[in-house]
Amino acid sequence: MSTQENPDSAFDFVTVMTESEGILRFVLFLLLFASAYVWLLWVAKFLQLKRIAKANRKFEEATLTMQNPEELIALAHETDAANARCLVEVAKRKEDEALSQELLLAAAERAMTREEQRASAWMPTLASIASSTPFIGLFGTVYGIMQAFRLIGLQKSASLPVVAPAIGEALIATAVGLMAAIPATIAYNFLDKRIADFVDELKASLNLWVQQVYAYEMKERARSGLRRTGS
């Protein structure tokens, strides 16, 4: 025996959104906004990190042709890249009288922290959405079920036509909460891995450049001292 679906009884998410009232409507629209915002942040952060990585690679490749750290530092002043900005900060300390490799590494670490903070912008927002939206959806579900019990009391009936709409709205709140939380969690883990790789690469490059700058500067100071002694 074949059955035909009644169009009036088919589930319509838009109808549920528009016909929900009060707190539940606010919860649903809030969760939908959070879900859309997650995708916007994901795309924006992905493009930002891709742009940072491209600029860093371009600077790294350019440094291979440099003959000495002075040329390297001159190139860094002309380049808008995270690793170049860190190298500029290191170069500011090479004229210190109490120059040491530890001092240059400390300057590099401070510069790396600023670049990491810049790359990690909006990551706490993703984490907050991932952790909070399931509970916001659960709140909407609990509120919807409370409304269903209220309708049972008002109608003096627990029949399906009485409670089904309210329960349906309640369960939708949980589903929409997961629609926001799951992409936010995946996006956070994906972007956090790319940021960690960026920081590791930046640290490795700066360790090499610090050694080069320190060795070159100490050699130049030794030569300068010999010239003064000879004169």
Secondary structure, DSSP 4 states (H G I P E B T S, - for coil): ------GGGS--HHHHHHH--HHHHHHHHHHHHHHHHHHHHHHHHHHHHHHHHHHHHHHHHHHTT-SSHHHHHHHHHT--SHHHHHHHHHHTTTT-TT--HHHHHHHHHHHHHHHHHHHTTTHHHHHHHHHHHHHHHHHHHHHHHHHHHHHHHHHT---HHHHHHHHHHHHHHHHHHHHHHHHHHHHHHHHHHHHHHHHHHHHHHHHHHHHHHHHHHHHHHHHHHHHHHH-
